[in-house]
Amino acid sequence: MTPALEVSGVSYHFGSRQALDDVSFSVGPACFTALLGPNGAGKTTLFSLATRLFDCKDGWIRIFGQDLRRRPGPALARLGVVFQQSTLDLDLTVAQNLRYAASLHGLGGREVDARIERELNRFGLGDRSHEKARQLNGGHRRRIEIARALMHDPALLLLDEATVGLDVPTRRQLVAEVHRLCREDGIAVLWTTHLVDELDPDQDRVVLLHRGRVRAAGSADEVLEATGAAALDRLFDALPEGPGA
């Protein structure tokens, strides 16, 4: 099957600093893949390339076979995105935030109303549609952002450090909800994080990124074997240190 996301030979520089170095990996359809790495590994840079905030000039990225640079429209149409920093309009209601996102994908009318109801109910927020976004707590805002990203029925969902700033119970609930979304709705997920406890070691695929390079990729066991780490919570300890490592 065509991968949901293919990243091949991608490098990126900020001036003289190389942020990514020949990065290659793929995300399978209906697969939860964790892009794991410590802060500064290059995760957000890669996320920015995959969402076309940055232009990928060295290497290529494809979404369900569509080249992101040559055919951005068809590629991005299959993609839902949740950024690390919140992008909700806090002065709009929950429903207005979702309706505006739907309009950007050419959706309107009763279809949008039905989709808003569906997505809010999915996250247990059906009774919050008329509240302003600023009235919600951090966990609820994140759920609204995920609901918004799903309004156009994407087949691939990218989330960049989606649990940042949340307390531990809320973080665990959100991780479980996205895993369930992947499992029950067949949506491919790329979840970027520096928190090892957000992985499901029995099911998730892992791409370990460090200093702009992919150090290992595969199941949790395969990544542990490739790095020589004794356990997932010791994974970063097994990474090479020093400049250019």
One Martini backbone bead per residue (centre of mass of N, CA, C, O) as a GRO file, in nm:
protein
  245
    1MET     BB    1   0.100   0.034   0.015
    2THR     BB    2   0.061   0.355   0.034
    3PRO     BB    3   0.196   0.579   0.205
    4ALA     BB    4   0.107   0.842   0.395
    5LEU     BB    5   0.426   0.893   0.456
    6GLU     BB    6   0.714   1.034   0.280
    7VAL     BB    7   1.062   1.044   0.366
    8SER     BB    8   1.341   1.161   0.149
    9GLY     BB    9   1.642   1.298   0.187
   10VAL     BB   10   1.615   1.517   0.416
   11SER     BB   11   1.733   1.853   0.421
   12TYR     BB   12   1.828   2.131   0.655
   13HIS     BB   13   1.890   2.489   0.675
   14PHE     BB   14   2.018   2.749   0.903
   15GLY     BB   15   2.228   2.847   0.729
   16SER     BB   16   2.500   2.685   0.884
   17ARG     BB   17   2.277   2.513   1.014
   18GLN     BB   18   2.200   2.177   1.060
   19ALA     BB   19   1.882   2.027   1.114
   20LEU     BB   20   1.891   1.823   0.864
   21ASP     BB   21   2.010   1.472   0.775
   22ASP     BB   22   1.900   1.258   0.568
   23VAL     BB   23   1.587   1.205   0.597
   24SER     BB   24   1.419   0.878   0.651
   25PHE     BB   25   1.069   0.780   0.624
   26SER     BB   26   0.758   0.612   0.726
   27VAL     BB   27   0.390   0.608   0.709
   28GLY     BB   28   0.137   0.413   0.762
   29PRO     BB   29  -0.160   0.317   0.725
   30ALA     BB   30  -0.317   0.327   1.025
   31CYS     BB   31  -0.058   0.449   1.175
   32PHE     BB   32   0.133   0.486   1.470
   33THR     BB   33   0.379   0.746   1.477
   34ALA     BB   34   0.676   0.821   1.654
   35LEU     BB   35   0.849   1.125   1.683
   36LEU     BB   36   1.151   1.088   1.848
   37GLY     BB   37   1.303   1.343   2.066
   38PRO     BB   38   1.486   1.566   2.173
   39ASN     BB   39   1.550   1.866   2.220
   40GLY     BB   40   1.671   1.970   1.902
   41ALA     BB   41   1.642   1.729   1.679
   42GLY     BB   42   1.409   1.833   1.437
   43LYS     BB   43   1.098   1.797   1.451
   44THR     BB   44   0.977   2.081   1.379
   45THR     BB   45   1.115   2.108   1.108
   46LEU     BB   46   0.982   1.861   0.982
   47PHE     BB   47   0.693   1.956   1.028
   48SER     BB   48   0.720   2.215   0.852
   49LEU     BB   49   0.771   2.056   0.589
   50ALA     BB   50   0.509   1.866   0.598
   51THR     BB   51   0.324   2.153   0.599
   52ARG     BB   52   0.473   2.390   0.423
   53LEU     BB   53   0.621   2.619   0.583
   54PHE     BB   54   0.850   2.477   0.450
   55ASP     BB   55   1.081   2.424   0.194
   56CYS     BB   56   1.153   2.133   0.010
   57LYS     BB   57   1.477   2.102  -0.158
   58ASP     BB   58   1.604   1.845   0.007
   59GLY     BB   59   1.429   1.625  -0.114
   60TRP     BB   60   1.123   1.437  -0.019
   61ILE     BB   61   0.755   1.465   0.008
   62ARG     BB   62   0.483   1.235   0.068
   63ILE     BB   63   0.118   1.214   0.029
   64PHE     BB   64  -0.015   0.958  -0.091
   65GLY     BB   65   0.199   1.012  -0.348
   66GLN     BB   66   0.210   1.322  -0.309
   67ASP     BB   67   0.390   1.585  -0.393
   68LEU     BB   68   0.439   1.859  -0.196
   69ARG     BB   69   0.576   2.053  -0.410
   70ARG     BB   70   0.417   1.983  -0.685
   71ARG     BB   71   0.131   1.885  -0.512
   72PRO     BB   72  -0.005   2.046  -0.258
   73GLY     BB   73  -0.309   2.019  -0.270
   74PRO     BB   74  -0.355   1.705  -0.268
   75ALA     BB   75  -0.179   1.659  -0.018
   76LEU     BB   76  -0.318   1.857   0.198
   77ALA     BB   77  -0.611   1.730   0.176
   78ARG     BB   78  -0.504   1.466   0.360
   79LEU     BB   79  -0.443   1.680   0.594
   80GLY     BB   80  -0.388   1.705   0.947
   81VAL     BB   81  -0.330   1.975   1.198
   82VAL     BB   82  -0.120   2.008   1.503
   83PHE     BB   83   0.022   2.244   1.678
   84GLN     BB   84   0.209   2.341   1.938
   85GLN     BB   85   0.076   2.602   1.902
   86SER     BB   86  -0.194   2.766   1.947
   87THR     BB   87  -0.472   2.845   1.686
   88LEU     BB   88  -0.693   2.959   1.831
   89ASP     BB   89  -0.977   3.158   1.853
   90LEU     BB   90  -1.068   3.295   2.156
   91ASP     BB   91  -1.326   3.480   2.041
   92LEU     BB   92  -1.440   3.221   1.953
   93THR     BB   93  -1.617   2.969   1.918
   94VAL     BB   94  -1.601   2.646   1.878
   95ALA     BB   95  -1.777   2.632   1.620
   96GLN     BB   96  -1.634   2.865   1.468
   97ASN     BB   97  -1.361   2.732   1.445
   98LEU     BB   98  -1.462   2.486   1.279
   99ARG     BB   99  -1.606   2.639   1.049
  100TYR     BB  100  -1.362   2.787   0.939
  101ALA     BB  101  -1.195   2.539   0.865
  102ALA     BB  102  -1.402   2.421   0.666
  103SER     BB  103  -1.402   2.661   0.463
  104LEU     BB  104  -1.101   2.610   0.365
  105HIS     BB  105  -1.231   2.323   0.232
  106GLY     BB  106  -1.528   2.392   0.107
  107LEU     BB  107  -1.722   2.387   0.350
  108GLY     BB  108  -2.088   2.367   0.413
  109GLY     BB  109  -2.358   2.387   0.592
  110ARG     BB  110  -2.496   2.097   0.709
  111GLU     BB  111  -2.237   1.937   0.696
  112VAL     BB  112  -2.087   2.100   0.911
  113ASP     BB  113  -2.279   2.059   1.146
  114ALA     BB  114  -2.240   1.750   1.152
  115ARG     BB  115  -1.932   1.756   1.198
  116ILE     BB  116  -1.925   1.910   1.459
  117GLU     BB  117  -2.090   1.712   1.621
  118ARG     BB  118  -1.913   1.466   1.578
  119GLU     BB  119  -1.639   1.575   1.695
  120LEU     BB  120  -1.737   1.667   1.974
  121ASN     BB  121  -1.847   1.389   2.061
  122ARG     BB  122  -1.582   1.232   2.040
  123PHE     BB  123  -1.462   1.443   2.286
  124GLY     BB  124  -1.695   1.532   2.489
  125LEU     BB  125  -1.802   1.849   2.356
  126GLY     BB  126  -2.110   1.902   2.274
  127ASP     BB  127  -2.170   2.133   2.516
  128ARG     BB  128  -1.931   2.361   2.396
  129SER     BB  129  -1.995   2.513   2.119
  130HIS     BB  130  -2.085   2.816   2.255
  131GLU     BB  131  -1.812   2.853   2.359
  132LYS     BB  132  -1.542   3.007   2.423
  133ALA     BB  133  -1.216   2.920   2.396
  134ARG     BB  134  -1.116   3.078   2.661
  135GLN     BB  135  -1.299   2.889   2.861
  136LEU     BB  136  -1.098   2.672   2.822
  137ASN     BB  137  -0.895   2.435   2.882
  138GLY     BB  138  -0.615   2.287   2.767
  139GLY     BB  139  -0.739   2.008   2.696
  140HIS     BB  140  -0.986   2.116   2.537
  141ARG     BB  141  -0.832   2.275   2.324
  142ARG     BB  142  -0.688   2.033   2.202
  143ARG     BB  143  -0.943   1.883   2.114
  144ILE     BB  144  -1.039   2.106   1.924
  145GLU     BB  145  -0.793   2.094   1.735
  146ILE     BB  146  -0.844   1.806   1.646
  147ALA     BB  147  -1.128   1.843   1.543
  148ARG     BB  148  -1.050   2.052   1.330
  149ALA     BB  149  -0.848   1.859   1.172
  150LEU     BB  150  -1.115   1.655   1.102
  151MET     BB  151  -1.333   1.805   0.921
  152HIS     BB  152  -1.206   1.683   0.624
  153ASP     BB  153  -1.119   1.388   0.644
  154PRO     BB  154  -0.842   1.285   0.704
  155ALA     BB  155  -0.568   1.036   0.662
  156LEU     BB  156  -0.367   1.247   0.806
  157LEU     BB  157  -0.204   1.309   1.129
  158LEU     BB  158  -0.044   1.595   1.268
  159LEU     BB  159   0.155   1.618   1.580
  160ASP     BB  160   0.307   1.880   1.779
  161GLU     BB  161   0.343   1.856   2.088
  162ALA     BB  162   0.030   1.822   2.206
  163THR     BB  163   0.104   1.814   2.544
  164VAL     BB  164   0.192   2.084   2.601
  165GLY     BB  165   0.115   2.197   2.933
  166LEU     BB  166   0.007   1.937   3.049
  167ASP     BB  167  -0.109   1.730   3.254
  168VAL     BB  168  -0.078   1.403   3.309
  169PRO     BB  169  -0.375   1.303   3.283
  170THR     BB  170  -0.439   1.463   3.022
  171ARG     BB  171  -0.212   1.346   2.850
  172ARG     BB  172  -0.307   1.051   2.861
  173GLN     BB  173  -0.587   1.094   2.738
  174LEU     BB  174  -0.495   1.211   2.466
  175VAL     BB  175  -0.324   0.976   2.372
  176ALA     BB  176  -0.555   0.768   2.379
  177GLU     BB  177  -0.742   0.912   2.174
  178VAL     BB  178  -0.547   0.899   1.929
  179HIS     BB  179  -0.516   0.596   1.925
  180ARG     BB  180  -0.818   0.540   1.879
  181LEU     BB  181  -0.843   0.691   1.614
  182CYS     BB  182  -0.650   0.509   1.461
  183ARG     BB  183  -0.786   0.231   1.522
  184GLU     BB  184  -1.102   0.301   1.446
  185ASP     BB  185  -1.052   0.510   1.176
  186GLY     BB  186  -0.772   0.478   1.011
  187ILE     BB  187  -0.566   0.695   1.101
  188ALA     BB  188  -0.286   0.846   1.038
  189VAL     BB  189   0.003   0.900   1.264
  190LEU     BB  190   0.207   1.185   1.362
  191TRP     BB  191   0.396   1.193   1.670
  192THR     BB  192   0.549   1.444   1.838
  193THR     BB  193   0.818   1.376   2.084
  194HIS     BB  194   1.001   1.369   2.420
  195LEU     BB  195   0.797   1.146   2.544
  196VAL     BB  196   0.815   0.816   2.614
  197ASP     BB  197   0.526   0.770   2.766
  198GLU     BB  198   0.359   0.811   2.479
  199LEU     BB  199   0.410   0.524   2.417
  200ASP     BB  200   0.328   0.216   2.248
  201PRO     BB  201   0.528  -0.061   2.254
  202ASP     BB  202   0.318  -0.273   2.107
  203GLN     BB  203   0.232  -0.069   1.839
  204ASP     BB  204   0.429   0.141   1.776
  205ARG     BB  205   0.602   0.342   1.579
  206VAL     BB  206   0.956   0.444   1.554
  207VAL     BB  207   1.129   0.764   1.532
  208LEU     BB  208   1.466   0.843   1.585
  209LEU     BB  209   1.572   1.172   1.668
  210HIS     BB  210   1.916   1.315   1.627
  211ARG     BB  211   2.069   1.578   1.519
  212GLY     BB  212   1.896   1.539   1.235
  213ARG     BB  213   1.886   1.220   1.274
  214VAL     BB  214   1.829   0.892   1.204
  215ARG     BB  215   1.888   0.629   1.441
  216ALA     BB  216   1.593   0.489   1.438
  217ALA     BB  217   1.354   0.229   1.316
  218GLY     BB  218   1.041   0.099   1.443
  219SER     BB  219   1.000  -0.078   1.678
  220ALA     BB  220   1.072  -0.067   2.001
  221ASP     BB  221   1.264  -0.312   1.995
  222GLU     BB  222   1.433  -0.220   1.748
  223VAL     BB  223   1.535   0.043   1.876
  224LEU     BB  224   1.675  -0.082   2.118
  225GLU     BB  225   1.870  -0.258   1.955
  226ALA     BB  226   2.005  -0.025   1.784
  227THR     BB  227   2.100   0.144   2.057
  228GLY     BB  228   2.132  -0.033   2.338
  229ALA     BB  229   1.900   0.004   2.512
  230ALA     BB  230   1.733  -0.114   2.799
  231ALA     BB  231   1.509   0.119   2.772
  232LEU     BB  232   1.299   0.366   2.697
  233ASP     BB  233   1.387   0.551   2.954
  234ARG     BB  234   1.706   0.513   2.817
  235LEU     BB  235   1.735   0.615   2.523
  236PHE     BB  236   1.888   0.894   2.540
  237ASP     BB  237   2.148   0.773   2.677
  238ALA     BB  238   2.231   0.619   2.391
  239LEU     BB  239   2.312   0.872   2.268
  240PRO     BB  240   2.510   1.064   2.109
  241GLU     BB  241   2.769   1.294   2.170
  242GLY     BB  242   2.821   1.590   2.049
  243PRO     BB  243   2.939   1.728   1.781
  244GLY     BB  244   2.802   1.549   1.511
  245ALA     BB  245   2.662   1.286   1.650
   0.00000   0.00000   0.00000
